[in-house]
Amino acid sequence: MVSLLINFTIFLTDVLSIAIFIRAMLSWVQINNQITAIVYQITEPILMNIRKIIPGVGSIDISPMIAILILQLVQSILLSASR
C-alpha cells in the first residue's frame, strides 16, 4: 500500500514537472486555447507560492525552474525511501 502511494506521488511529480515545463514554453508564444488555460490552472497554485517567497530576477521568472527542482527533490527523497 505504501509503495502504491509512493509510486502515485512520483507519477504526480512527473506530471507536474512536465506541466510546468510546458507552461514555461507557452510563455514564449501567445497561444490562447483550452489546453493553455488548463496548464495555467494546474501550475499557477504552485508557481504563485514560489513567487511569494522568491521574486523574479529582473524580468525573468525563475519560479518554474525552482518548482521543477523542488519536485525532483521530492521525487528523489521518495525513491530513496522506497528502497
N, CA, C and O atoms as a Maestro MAE file, in Angstrom:
{
 s_m_m2io_version
 :::
 2.0.0
}

f_m_ct {
 s_m_title
 :::
 protein
 m_atom[332] {
  # First column is atom index #
  i_m_mmod_type
  r_m_x_coord
  r_m_y_coord
  r_m_z_coord
  i_m_residue_number
  s_m_chain_name
  s_m_pdb_residue_name
  s_m_pdb_atom_name
  i_m_atomic_number
  :::
  1 25 0.824 -1.200 0.000 1 A "MET " " N  " 7
  2 3 0.000 0.000 0.000 1 A "MET " " CA " 6
  3 2 0.866 1.260 0.000 1 A "MET " " C  " 6
  4 15 0.588 2.224 -0.713 1 A "MET " " O  " 8
  5 25 1.921 1.230 0.816 2 A "VAL " " N  " 7
  6 3 2.819 2.387 0.874 2 A "VAL " " CA " 6
  7 2 3.536 2.564 -0.462 2 A "VAL " " C  " 6
  8 15 3.718 3.688 -0.930 2 A "VAL " " O  " 8
  9 25 3.941 1.454 -1.073 3 A "SER " " N  " 7
  10 3 4.636 1.569 -2.357 3 A "SER " " CA " 6
  11 2 3.699 2.115 -3.435 3 A "SER " " C  " 6
  12 15 4.146 2.839 -4.325 3 A "SER " " O  " 8
  13 25 2.429 1.784 -3.372 4 A "LEU " " N  " 7
  14 3 1.453 2.335 -4.317 4 A "LEU " " CA " 6
  15 2 1.346 3.849 -4.149 4 A "LEU " " C  " 6
  16 15 1.295 4.584 -5.135 4 A "LEU " " O  " 8
  17 25 1.314 4.306 -2.913 5 A "LEU " " N  " 7
  18 3 1.233 5.737 -2.639 5 A "LEU " " CA " 6
  19 2 2.503 6.456 -3.101 5 A "LEU " " C  " 6
  20 15 2.428 7.549 -3.663 5 A "LEU " " O  " 8
  21 25 3.657 5.849 -2.868 6 A "ILE " " N  " 7
  22 3 4.918 6.442 -3.314 6 A "ILE " " CA " 6
  23 2 4.962 6.502 -4.835 6 A "ILE " " C  " 6
  24 15 5.355 7.521 -5.403 6 A "ILE " " O  " 8
  25 25 4.562 5.422 -5.499 7 A "ASN " " N  " 7
  26 3 4.559 5.408 -6.967 7 A "ASN " " CA " 6
  27 2 3.600 6.450 -7.533 7 A "ASN " " C  " 6
  28 15 3.914 7.100 -8.530 7 A "ASN " " O  " 8
  29 25 2.444 6.615 -6.912 8 A "PHE " " N  " 7
  30 3 1.488 7.620 -7.373 8 A "PHE " " CA " 6
  31 2 2.062 9.025 -7.200 8 A "PHE " " C  " 6
  32 15 1.914 9.869 -8.083 8 A "PHE " " O  " 8
  33 25 2.713 9.277 -6.072 9 A "THR " " N  " 7
  34 3 3.301 10.584 -5.826 9 A "THR " " CA " 6
  35 2 4.432 10.871 -6.803 9 A "THR " " C  " 6
  36 15 4.579 12.001 -7.266 9 A "THR " " O  " 8
  37 25 5.226 9.862 -7.117 10 A "ILE " " N  " 7
  38 3 6.289 10.028 -8.108 10 A "ILE " " CA " 6
  39 2 5.690 10.342 -9.476 10 A "ILE " " C  " 6
  40 15 6.190 11.209 -10.193 10 A "ILE " " O  " 8
  41 25 4.621 9.636 -9.836 11 A "PHE " " N  " 7
  42 3 3.926 9.911 -11.099 11 A "PHE " " CA " 6
  43 2 3.391 11.347 -11.107 11 A "PHE " " C  " 6
  44 15 3.504 12.049 -12.112 11 A "PHE " " O  " 8
  45 25 2.815 11.775 -9.998 12 A "LEU " " N  " 7
  46 3 2.262 13.127 -9.902 12 A "LEU " " CA " 6
  47 2 3.355 14.183 -10.034 12 A "LEU " " C  " 6
  48 15 3.148 15.202 -10.693 12 A "LEU " " O  " 8
  49 25 4.510 13.957 -9.420 13 A "THR " " N  " 7
  50 3 5.604 14.927 -9.558 13 A "THR " " CA " 6
  51 2 6.098 14.991 -10.996 13 A "THR " " C  " 6
  52 15 6.480 16.060 -11.472 13 A "THR " " O  " 8
  53 25 6.095 13.851 -11.696 14 A "ASP " " N  " 7
  54 3 6.472 13.862 -13.113 14 A "ASP " " CA " 6
  55 2 5.483 14.677 -13.942 14 A "ASP " " C  " 6
  56 15 5.887 15.487 -14.777 14 A "ASP " " O  " 8
  57 25 4.199 14.463 -13.712 15 A "VAL " " N  " 7
  58 3 3.163 15.184 -14.461 15 A "VAL " " CA " 6
  59 2 3.249 16.685 -14.189 15 A "VAL " " C  " 6
  60 15 3.147 17.492 -15.112 15 A "VAL " " O  " 8
  61 25 3.434 17.055 -12.929 16 A "LEU " " N  " 7
  62 3 3.540 18.478 -12.592 16 A "LEU " " CA " 6
  63 2 4.800 19.107 -13.204 16 A "LEU " " C  " 6
  64 15 4.760 20.245 -13.672 16 A "LEU " " O  " 8
  65 25 5.902 18.377 -13.201 17 A "SER " " N  " 7
  66 3 7.128 18.888 -13.809 17 A "SER " " CA " 6
  67 2 6.939 19.137 -15.300 17 A "SER " " C  " 6
  68 15 7.384 20.155 -15.829 17 A "SER " " O  " 8
  69 25 6.284 18.208 -15.964 18 A "ILE " " N  " 7
  70 3 6.024 18.367 -17.404 18 A "ILE " " CA " 6
  71 2 5.086 19.544 -17.647 18 A "ILE " " C  " 6
  72 15 5.298 20.326 -18.575 18 A "ILE " " O  " 8
  73 25 4.052 19.675 -16.821 19 A "ALA " " N  " 7
  74 3 3.108 20.784 -16.979 19 A "ALA " " CA " 6
  75 2 3.803 22.130 -16.765 19 A "ALA " " C  " 6
  76 15 3.526 23.089 -17.486 19 A "ALA " " O  " 8
  77 25 4.695 22.208 -15.790 20 A "ILE " " N  " 7
  78 3 5.424 23.455 -15.537 20 A "ILE " " CA " 6
  79 2 6.364 23.760 -16.700 20 A "ILE " " C  " 6
  80 15 6.496 24.914 -17.107 20 A "ILE " " O  " 8
  81 25 7.012 22.734 -17.233 21 A "PHE " " N  " 7
  82 3 7.890 22.938 -18.391 21 A "PHE " " CA " 6
  83 2 7.084 23.433 -19.597 21 A "PHE " " C  " 6
  84 15 7.510 24.352 -20.298 21 A "PHE " " O  " 8
  85 25 5.928 22.824 -19.832 22 A "ILE " " N  " 7
  86 3 5.070 23.258 -20.943 22 A "ILE " " CA " 6
  87 2 4.633 24.700 -20.735 22 A "ILE " " C  " 6
  88 15 4.593 25.482 -21.685 22 A "ILE " " O  " 8
  89 25 4.305 25.055 -19.499 23 A "ARG " " N  " 7
  90 3 3.893 26.436 -19.232 23 A "ARG " " CA " 6
  91 2 5.033 27.409 -19.519 23 A "ARG " " C  " 6
  92 15 4.810 28.488 -20.069 23 A "ARG " " O  " 8
  93 25 6.243 27.030 -19.148 24 A "ALA " " N  " 7
  94 3 7.379 27.903 -19.422 24 A "ALA " " CA " 6
  95 2 7.557 28.097 -20.928 24 A "ALA " " C  " 6
  96 15 7.854 29.201 -21.383 24 A "ALA " " O  " 8
  97 25 7.374 27.027 -21.697 25 A "MET " " N  " 7
  98 3 7.494 27.136 -23.148 25 A "MET " " CA " 6
  99 2 6.346 27.965 -23.724 25 A "MET " " C  " 6
  100 15 6.552 28.733 -24.663 25 A "MET " " O  " 8
  101 25 5.148 27.817 -23.176 26 A "LEU " " N  " 7
  102 3 3.993 28.585 -23.654 26 A "LEU " " CA " 6
  103 2 4.140 30.073 -23.362 26 A "LEU " " C  " 6
  104 15 3.530 30.899 -24.041 26 A "LEU " " O  " 8
  105 25 4.943 30.424 -22.358 27 A "SER " " N  " 7
  106 3 5.107 31.842 -22.041 27 A "SER " " CA " 6
  107 2 5.887 32.575 -23.129 27 A "SER " " C  " 6
  108 15 5.855 33.804 -23.188 27 A "SER " " O  " 8
  109 25 6.581 31.841 -23.982 28 A "TRP " " N  " 7
  110 3 7.342 32.461 -25.069 28 A "TRP " " CA " 6
  111 2 6.477 32.759 -26.285 28 A "TRP " " C  " 6
  112 15 6.833 33.599 -27.112 28 A "TRP " " O  " 8
  113 25 5.352 32.081 -26.396 29 A "VAL " " N  " 7
  114 3 4.448 32.289 -27.521 29 A "VAL " " CA " 6
  115 2 3.057 32.633 -26.987 29 A "VAL " " C  " 6
  116 15 2.709 32.274 -25.862 29 A "VAL " " O  " 8
  117 25 2.297 33.306 -27.774 30 A "GLN " " N  " 7
  118 3 0.959 33.694 -27.355 30 A "GLN " " CA " 6
  119 2 -0.073 32.757 -27.975 30 A "GLN " " C  " 6
  120 15 -0.571 32.999 -29.074 30 A "GLN " " O  " 8
  121 25 -0.381 31.693 -27.258 31 A "ILE " " N  " 7
  122 3 -1.413 30.758 -27.696 31 A "ILE " " CA " 6
  123 2 -2.502 30.755 -26.624 31 A "ILE " " C  " 6
  124 15 -2.246 30.407 -25.472 31 A "ILE " " O  " 8
  125 25 -3.690 31.137 -27.004 32 A "ASN " " N  " 7
  126 3 -4.808 31.157 -26.064 32 A "ASN " " CA " 6
  127 2 -5.836 30.128 -26.500 32 A "ASN " " C  " 6
  128 15 -6.645 30.374 -27.394 32 A "ASN " " O  " 8
  129 25 -5.790 28.980 -25.859 33 A "ASN " " N  " 7
  130 3 -6.795 27.954 -26.114 33 A "ASN " " CA " 6
  131 2 -7.087 27.209 -24.820 33 A "ASN " " C  " 6
  132 15 -6.548 27.555 -23.769 33 A "ASN " " O  " 8
  133 25 -7.921 26.208 -24.889 34 A "GLN " " N  " 7
  134 3 -8.362 25.480 -23.702 34 A "GLN " " CA " 6
  135 2 -7.205 24.735 -23.028 34 A "GLN " " C  " 6
  136 15 -7.155 24.666 -21.800 34 A "GLN " " O  " 8
  137 25 -6.292 24.187 -23.799 35 A "ILE " " N  " 7
  138 3 -5.162 23.447 -23.233 35 A "ILE " " CA " 6
  139 2 -4.262 24.391 -22.450 35 A "ILE " " C  " 6
  140 15 -3.801 24.049 -21.361 35 A "ILE " " O  " 8
  141 25 -4.012 25.567 -22.992 36 A "THR " " N  " 7
  142 3 -3.195 26.554 -22.298 36 A "THR " " CA " 6
  143 2 -3.853 26.950 -20.982 36 A "THR " " C  " 6
  144 15 -3.176 27.077 -19.962 36 A "THR " " O  " 8
  145 25 -5.147 27.141 -21.002 37 A "ALA " " N  " 7
  146 3 -5.868 27.508 -19.776 37 A "ALA " " CA " 6
  147 2 -5.766 26.405 -18.725 37 A "ALA " " C  " 6
  148 15 -5.600 26.692 -17.539 37 A "ALA " " O  " 8
  149 25 -5.864 25.156 -19.149 38 A "ILE " " N  " 7
  150 3 -5.758 24.036 -18.210 38 A "ILE " " CA " 6
  151 2 -4.361 23.970 -17.610 38 A "ILE " " C  " 6
  152 15 -4.212 23.767 -16.405 38 A "ILE " " O  " 8
  153 25 -3.337 24.139 -18.441 39 A "VAL " " N  " 7
  154 3 -1.955 24.111 -17.946 39 A "VAL " " CA " 6
  155 2 -1.748 25.228 -16.926 39 A "VAL " " C  " 6
  156 15 -1.117 25.006 -15.892 39 A "VAL " " O  " 8
  157 25 -2.263 26.411 -17.196 40 A "TYR " " N  " 7
  158 3 -2.126 27.524 -16.258 40 A "TYR " " CA " 6
  159 2 -2.877 27.244 -14.960 40 A "TYR " " C  " 6
  160 15 -2.375 27.571 -13.885 40 A "TYR " " O  " 8
  161 25 -4.070 26.645 -15.032 41 A "GLN " " N  " 7
  162 3 -4.827 26.329 -13.824 41 A "GLN " " CA " 6
  163 2 -4.117 25.291 -12.961 41 A "GLN " " C  " 6
  164 15 -4.181 25.355 -11.733 41 A "GLN " " O  " 8
  165 25 -3.451 24.348 -13.589 42 A "ILE " " N  " 7
  166 3 -2.746 23.305 -12.846 42 A "ILE " " CA " 6
  167 2 -1.488 23.865 -12.185 42 A "ILE " " C  " 6
  168 15 -1.186 23.528 -11.040 42 A "ILE " " O  " 8
  169 25 -0.762 24.709 -12.892 43 A "THR " " N  " 7
  170 3 0.547 25.138 -12.413 43 A "THR " " CA " 6
  171 2 0.540 26.418 -11.583 43 A "THR " " C  " 6
  172 15 1.450 26.625 -10.780 43 A "THR " " O  " 8
  173 25 -0.444 27.266 -11.752 44 A "GLU " " N  " 7
  174 3 -0.433 28.563 -11.068 44 A "GLU " " CA " 6
  175 2 -0.401 28.459 -9.542 44 A "GLU " " C  " 6
  176 15 0.325 29.234 -8.921 44 A "GLU " " O  " 8
  177 25 -1.139 27.551 -8.900 45 A "PRO " " N  " 7
  178 3 -1.043 27.485 -7.431 45 A "PRO " " CA " 6
  179 2 0.376 27.196 -6.936 45 A "PRO " " C  " 6
  180 15 0.799 27.739 -5.915 45 A "PRO " " O  " 8
  181 25 1.094 26.361 -7.639 46 A "ILE " " N  " 7
  182 3 2.463 26.031 -7.242 46 A "ILE " " CA " 6
  183 2 3.378 27.227 -7.483 46 A "ILE " " C  " 6
  184 15 4.123 27.639 -6.593 46 A "ILE " " O  " 8
  185 25 3.315 27.779 -8.688 47 A "LEU " " N  " 7
  186 3 4.218 28.875 -9.051 47 A "LEU " " CA " 6
  187 2 3.920 30.147 -8.261 47 A "LEU " " C  " 6
  188 15 4.841 30.895 -7.932 47 A "LEU " " O  " 8
  189 25 2.659 30.401 -7.954 48 A "MET " " N  " 7
  190 3 2.280 31.591 -7.198 48 A "MET " " CA " 6
  191 2 2.926 31.567 -5.810 48 A "MET " " C  " 6
  192 15 3.428 32.588 -5.340 48 A "MET " " O  " 8
  193 25 2.914 30.412 -5.162 49 A "ASN " " N  " 7
  194 3 3.509 30.319 -3.836 49 A "ASN " " CA " 6
  195 2 5.023 30.483 -3.881 49 A "ASN " " C  " 6
  196 15 5.608 31.061 -2.965 49 A "ASN " " O  " 8
  197 25 5.654 29.988 -4.921 50 A "ILE " " N  " 7
  198 3 7.108 30.161 -5.058 50 A "ILE " " CA " 6
  199 2 7.437 31.621 -5.330 50 A "ILE " " C  " 6
  200 15 8.424 32.138 -4.806 50 A "ILE " " O  " 8
  201 25 6.624 32.292 -6.143 51 A "ARG " " N  " 7
  202 3 6.861 33.716 -6.440 51 A "ARG " " CA " 6
  203 2 6.736 34.587 -5.197 51 A "ARG " " C  " 6
  204 15 7.385 35.629 -5.102 51 A "ARG " " O  " 8
  205 25 5.903 34.167 -4.238 52 A "LYS " " N  " 7
  206 3 5.767 34.927 -2.991 52 A "LYS " " CA " 6
  207 2 7.063 34.883 -2.185 52 A "LYS " " C  " 6
  208 15 7.416 35.847 -1.506 52 A "LYS " " O  " 8
  209 25 7.760 33.764 -2.266 53 A "ILE " " N  " 7
  210 3 8.986 33.582 -1.485 53 A "ILE " " CA " 6
  211 2 10.202 34.120 -2.231 53 A "ILE " " C  " 6
  212 15 11.037 34.811 -1.648 53 A "ILE " " O  " 8
  213 25 10.301 33.802 -3.521 54 A "ILE " " N  " 7
  214 3 11.471 34.177 -4.316 54 A "ILE " " CA " 6
  215 2 11.012 35.060 -5.474 54 A "ILE " " C  " 6
  216 15 10.348 34.585 -6.395 54 A "ILE " " O  " 8
  217 25 11.365 36.335 -5.425 55 A "PRO " " N  " 7
  218 3 10.944 37.218 -6.527 55 A "PRO " " CA " 6
  219 2 11.731 36.920 -7.798 55 A "PRO " " C  " 6
  220 15 12.763 36.249 -7.764 55 A "PRO " " O  " 8
  221 25 11.234 37.422 -8.902 56 A "GLY " " N  " 7
  222 3 11.899 37.226 -10.187 56 A "GLY " " CA " 6
  223 2 13.230 37.953 -10.251 56 A "GLY " " C  " 6
  224 15 13.492 38.878 -9.481 56 A "GLY " " O  " 8
  225 25 14.054 37.520 -11.173 57 A "VAL " " N  " 7
  226 3 15.354 38.148 -11.397 57 A "VAL " " CA " 6
  227 2 15.191 39.069 -12.599 57 A "VAL " " C  " 6
  228 15 15.196 38.616 -13.743 57 A "VAL " " O  " 8
  229 25 15.047 40.357 -12.333 58 A "GLY " " N  " 7
  230 3 14.780 41.303 -13.410 58 A "GLY " " CA " 6
  231 2 13.427 41.000 -14.019 58 A "GLY " " C  " 6
  232 15 12.416 40.971 -13.318 58 A "GLY " " O  " 8
  233 25 13.406 40.777 -15.316 59 A "SER " " N  " 7
  234 3 12.144 40.448 -15.984 59 A "SER " " CA " 6
  235 2 11.996 38.941 -16.196 59 A "SER " " C  " 6
  236 15 11.074 38.495 -16.880 59 A "SER " " O  " 8
  237 25 12.904 38.160 -15.610 60 A "ILE " " N  " 7
  238 3 12.868 36.703 -15.780 60 A "ILE " " CA " 6
  239 2 12.208 36.063 -14.568 60 A "ILE " " C  " 6
  240 15 12.596 36.321 -13.429 60 A "ILE " " O  " 8
  241 25 11.217 35.234 -14.822 61 A "ASP " " N  " 7
  242 3 10.522 34.498 -13.769 61 A "ASP " " CA " 6
  243 2 11.227 33.156 -13.578 61 A "ASP " " C  " 6
  244 15 11.169 32.289 -14.451 61 A "ASP " " O  " 8
  245 25 11.883 32.991 -12.450 62 A "ILE " " N  " 7
  246 3 12.613 31.739 -12.204 62 A "ILE " " CA " 6
  247 2 11.789 30.735 -11.416 62 A "ILE " " C  " 6
  248 15 12.291 29.666 -11.070 62 A "ILE " " O  " 8
  249 25 10.532 31.058 -11.124 63 A "SER " " N  " 7
  250 3 9.700 30.147 -10.331 63 A "SER " " CA " 6
  251 2 9.488 28.788 -11.006 63 A "SER " " C  " 6
  252 15 9.441 27.786 -10.292 63 A "SER " " O  " 8
  253 25 9.356 28.687 -12.336 64 A "PRO " " N  " 7
  254 3 9.220 27.346 -12.922 64 A "PRO " " CA " 6
  255 2 10.454 26.474 -12.686 64 A "PRO " " C  " 6
  256 15 10.329 25.282 -12.404 64 A "PRO " " O  " 8
  257 25 11.627 27.059 -12.799 65 A "MET " " N  " 7
  258 3 12.850 26.296 -12.582 65 A "MET " " CA " 6
  259 2 12.944 25.822 -11.129 65 A "MET " " C  " 6
  260 15 13.324 24.679 -10.875 65 A "MET " " O  " 8
  261 25 12.606 26.680 -10.192 66 A "ILE " " N  " 7
  262 3 12.657 26.318 -8.784 66 A "ILE " " CA " 6
  263 2 11.602 25.259 -8.472 66 A "ILE " " C  " 6
  264 15 11.865 24.328 -7.712 66 A "ILE " " O  " 8
  265 25 10.412 25.396 -9.055 67 A "ALA " " N  " 7
  266 3 9.359 24.406 -8.827 67 A "ALA " " CA " 6
  267 2 9.777 23.028 -9.322 67 A "ALA " " C  " 6
  268 15 9.557 22.028 -8.639 67 A "ALA " " O  " 8
  269 25 10.376 22.972 -10.499 68 A "ILE " " N  " 7
  270 3 10.823 21.680 -11.038 68 A "ILE " " CA " 6
  271 2 11.924 21.099 -10.163 68 A "ILE " " C  " 6
  272 15 11.942 19.892 -9.921 68 A "ILE " " O  " 8
  273 25 12.840 21.931 -9.686 69 A "LEU " " N  " 7
  274 3 13.891 21.444 -8.791 69 A "LEU " " CA " 6
  275 2 13.307 20.881 -7.491 69 A "LEU " " C  " 6
  276 15 13.754 19.840 -7.009 69 A "LEU " " O  " 8
  277 25 12.326 21.557 -6.934 70 A "ILE " " N  " 7
  278 3 11.681 21.071 -5.707 70 A "ILE " " CA " 6
  279 2 10.959 19.756 -5.968 70 A "ILE " " C  " 6
  280 15 11.049 18.829 -5.164 70 A "ILE " " O  " 8
  281 25 10.244 19.670 -7.087 71 A "LEU " " N  " 7
  282 3 9.541 18.431 -7.418 71 A "LEU " " CA " 6
  283 2 10.521 17.276 -7.616 71 A "LEU " " C  " 6
  284 15 10.251 16.153 -7.191 71 A "LEU " " O  " 8
  285 25 11.649 17.546 -8.254 72 A "GLN " " N  " 7
  286 3 12.652 16.498 -8.448 72 A "GLN " " CA " 6
  287 2 13.286 16.087 -7.123 72 A "GLN " " C  " 6
  288 15 13.614 14.915 -6.933 72 A "GLN " " O  " 8
  289 25 13.461 17.032 -6.209 73 A "LEU " " N  " 7
  290 3 13.983 16.717 -4.884 73 A "LEU " " CA " 6
  291 2 13.014 15.820 -4.122 73 A "LEU " " C  " 6
  292 15 13.425 14.838 -3.504 73 A "LEU " " O  " 8
  293 25 11.732 16.156 -4.167 74 A "VAL " " N  " 7
  294 3 10.715 15.320 -3.521 74 A "VAL " " CA " 6
  295 2 10.724 13.923 -4.121 74 A "VAL " " C  " 6
  296 15 10.651 12.929 -3.399 74 A "VAL " " O  " 8
  297 25 10.814 13.854 -5.427 75 A "GLN " " N  " 7
  298 3 10.842 12.565 -6.098 75 A "GLN " " CA " 6
  299 2 12.078 11.747 -5.685 75 A "GLN " " C  " 6
  300 15 11.983 10.541 -5.455 75 A "GLN " " O  " 8
  301 25 13.206 12.399 -5.598 76 A "SER " " N  " 7
  302 3 14.433 11.714 -5.184 76 A "SER " " CA " 6
  303 2 14.323 11.179 -3.754 76 A "SER " " C  " 6
  304 15 14.750 10.060 -3.469 76 A "SER " " O  " 8
  305 25 13.755 11.974 -2.873 77 A "ILE " " N  " 7
  306 3 13.567 11.534 -1.490 77 A "ILE " " CA " 6
  307 2 12.618 10.337 -1.433 77 A "ILE " " C  " 6
  308 15 12.867 9.380 -0.700 77 A "ILE " " O  " 8
  309 25 11.547 10.390 -2.194 78 A "LEU " " N  " 7
  310 3 10.604 9.269 -2.216 78 A "LEU " " CA " 6
  311 2 11.233 8.003 -2.790 78 A "LEU " " C  " 6
  312 15 10.997 6.904 -2.288 78 A "LEU " " O  " 8
  313 25 12.022 8.161 -3.827 79 A "LEU " " N  " 7
  314 3 12.686 6.986 -4.421 79 A "LEU " " CA " 6
  315 2 13.669 6.359 -3.445 79 A "LEU " " C  " 6
  316 15 13.753 5.135 -3.351 79 A "LEU " " O  " 8
  317 25 14.407 7.180 -2.722 80 A "SER " " N  " 7
  318 3 15.358 6.612 -1.770 80 A "SER " " CA " 6
  319 2 14.641 6.010 -0.563 80 A "SER " " C  " 6
  320 15 15.146 5.064 0.040 80 A "SER " " O  " 8
  321 25 13.483 6.538 -0.205 81 A "ALA " " N  " 7
  322 3 12.719 5.980 0.916 81 A "ALA " " CA " 6
  323 2 12.057 4.657 0.547 81 A "ALA " " C  " 6
  324 15 11.796 3.825 1.416 81 A "ALA " " O  " 8
  325 25 11.789 4.467 -0.728 82 A "SER " " N  " 7
  326 3 11.092 3.249 -1.144 82 A "SER " " CA " 6
  327 2 12.026 2.054 -1.274 82 A "SER " " C  " 6
  328 15 11.562 0.926 -1.440 82 A "SER " " O  " 8
  329 25 13.314 2.281 -1.202 83 A "ARG " " N  " 7
  330 3 14.282 1.178 -1.338 83 A "ARG " " CA " 6
  331 2 14.544 0.504 -0.055 83 A "ARG " " C  " 6
  332 15 15.332 -0.440 -0.003 83 A "ARG " " O  " 8
  :::
 }
 m_bond[331] {
  # First column is bond index #
  i_m_from
  i_m_to
  i_m_order
  :::
  1 1 2 1
  2 2 3 1
  3 3 4 2
  4 3 5 1
  5 5 6 1
  6 6 7 1
  7 7 8 2
  8 7 9 1
  9 9 10 1
  10 10 11 1
  11 11 12 2
  12 11 13 1
  13 13 14 1
  14 14 15 1
  15 15 16 2
  16 15 17 1
  17 17 18 1
  18 18 19 1
  19 19 20 2
  20 19 21 1
  21 21 22 1
  22 22 23 1
  23 23 24 2
  24 23 25 1
  25 25 26 1
  26 26 27 1
  27 27 28 2
  28 27 29 1
  29 29 30 1
  30 30 31 1
  31 31 32 2
  32 31 33 1
  33 33 34 1
  34 34 35 1
  35 35 36 2
  36 35 37 1
  37 37 38 1
  38 38 39 1
  39 39 40 2
  40 39 41 1
  41 41 42 1
  42 42 43 1
  43 43 44 2
  44 43 45 1
  45 45 46 1
  46 46 47 1
  47 47 48 2
  48 47 49 1
  49 49 50 1
  50 50 51 1
  51 51 52 2
  52 51 53 1
  53 53 54 1
  54 54 55 1
  55 55 56 2
  56 55 57 1
  57 57 58 1
  58 58 59 1
  59 59 60 2
  60 59 61 1
  61 61 62 1
  62 62 63 1
  63 63 64 2
  64 63 65 1
  65 65 66 1
  66 66 67 1
  67 67 68 2
  68 67 69 1
  69 69 70 1
  70 70 71 1
  71 71 72 2
  72 71 73 1
  73 73 74 1
  74 74 75 1
  75 75 76 2
  76 75 77 1
  77 77 78 1
  78 78 79 1
  79 79 80 2
  80 79 81 1
  81 81 82 1
  82 82 83 1
  83 83 84 2
  84 83 85 1
  85 85 86 1
  86 86 87 1
  87 87 88 2
  88 87 89 1
  89 89 90 1
  90 90 91 1
  91 91 92 2
  92 91 93 1
  93 93 94 1
  94 94 95 1
  95 95 96 2
  96 95 97 1
  97 97 98 1
  98 98 99 1
  99 99 100 2
  100 99 101 1
  101 101 102 1
  102 102 103 1
  103 103 104 2
  104 103 105 1
  105 105 106 1
  106 106 107 1
  107 107 108 2
  108 107 109 1
  109 109 110 1
  110 110 111 1
  111 111 112 2
  112 111 113 1
  113 113 114 1
  114 114 115 1
  115 115 116 2
  116 115 117 1
  117 117 118 1
  118 118 119 1
  119 119 120 2
  120 119 121 1
  121 121 122 1
  122 122 123 1
  123 123 124 2
  124 123 125 1
  125 125 126 1
  126 126 127 1
  127 127 128 2
  128 127 129 1
  129 129 130 1
  130 130 131 1
  131 131 132 2
  132 131 133 1
  133 133 134 1
  134 134 135 1
  135 135 136 2
  136 135 137 1
  137 137 138 1
  138 138 139 1
  139 139 140 2
  140 139 141 1
  141 141 142 1
  142 142 143 1
  143 143 144 2
  144 143 145 1
  145 145 146 1
  146 146 147 1
  147 147 148 2
  148 147 149 1
  149 149 150 1
  150 150 151 1
  151 151 152 2
  152 151 153 1
  153 153 154 1
  154 154 155 1
  155 155 156 2
  156 155 157 1
  157 157 158 1
  158 158 159 1
  159 159 160 2
  160 159 161 1
  161 161 162 1
  162 162 163 1
  163 163 164 2
  164 163 165 1
  165 165 166 1
  166 166 167 1
  167 167 168 2
  168 167 169 1
  169 169 170 1
  170 170 171 1
  171 171 172 2
  172 171 173 1
  173 173 174 1
  174 174 175 1
  175 175 176 2
  176 175 177 1
  177 177 178 1
  178 178 179 1
  179 179 180 2
  180 179 181 1
  181 181 182 1
  182 182 183 1
  183 183 184 2
  184 183 185 1
  185 185 186 1
  186 186 187 1
  187 187 188 2
  188 187 189 1
  189 189 190 1
  190 190 191 1
  191 191 192 2
  192 191 193 1
  193 193 194 1
  194 194 195 1
  195 195 196 2
  196 195 197 1
  197 197 198 1
  198 198 199 1
  199 199 200 2
  200 199 201 1
  201 201 202 1
  202 202 203 1
  203 203 204 2
  204 203 205 1
  205 205 206 1
  206 206 207 1
  207 207 208 2
  208 207 209 1
  209 209 210 1
  210 210 211 1
  211 211 212 2
  212 211 213 1
  213 213 214 1
  214 214 215 1
  215 215 216 2
  216 215 217 1
  217 217 218 1
  218 218 219 1
  219 219 220 2
  220 219 221 1
  221 221 222 1
  222 222 223 1
  223 223 224 2
  224 223 225 1
  225 225 226 1
  226 226 227 1
  227 227 228 2
  228 227 229 1
  229 229 230 1
  230 230 231 1
  231 231 232 2
  232 231 233 1
  233 233 234 1
  234 234 235 1
  235 235 236 2
  236 235 237 1
  237 237 238 1
  238 238 239 1
  239 239 240 2
  240 239 241 1
  241 241 242 1
  242 242 243 1
  243 243 244 2
  244 243 245 1
  245 245 246 1
  246 246 247 1
  247 247 248 2
  248 247 249 1
  249 249 250 1
  250 250 251 1
  251 251 252 2
  252 251 253 1
  253 253 254 1
  254 254 255 1
  255 255 256 2
  256 255 257 1
  257 257 258 1
  258 258 259 1
  259 259 260 2
  260 259 261 1
  261 261 262 1
  262 262 263 1
  263 263 264 2
  264 263 265 1
  265 265 266 1
  266 266 267 1
  267 267 268 2
  268 267 269 1
  269 269 270 1
  270 270 271 1
  271 271 272 2
  272 271 273 1
  273 273 274 1
  274 274 275 1
  275 275 276 2
  276 275 277 1
  277 277 278 1
  278 278 279 1
  279 279 280 2
  280 279 281 1
  281 281 282 1
  282 282 283 1
  283 283 284 2
  284 283 285 1
  285 285 286 1
  286 286 287 1
  287 287 288 2
  288 287 289 1
  289 289 290 1
  290 290 291 1
  291 291 292 2
  292 291 293 1
  293 293 294 1
  294 294 295 1
  295 295 296 2
  296 295 297 1
  297 297 298 1
  298 298 299 1
  299 299 300 2
  300 299 301 1
  301 301 302 1
  302 302 303 1
  303 303 304 2
  304 303 305 1
  305 305 306 1
  306 306 307 1
  307 307 308 2
  308 307 309 1
  309 309 310 1
  310 310 311 1
  311 311 312 2
  312 311 313 1
  313 313 314 1
  314 314 315 1
  315 315 316 2
  316 315 317 1
  317 317 318 1
  318 318 319 1
  319 319 320 2
  320 319 321 1
  321 321 322 1
  322 322 323 1
  323 323 324 2
  324 323 325 1
  325 325 326 1
  326 326 327 1
  327 327 328 2
  328 327 329 1
  329 329 330 1
  330 330 331 1
  331 331 332 2
  :::
 }
}
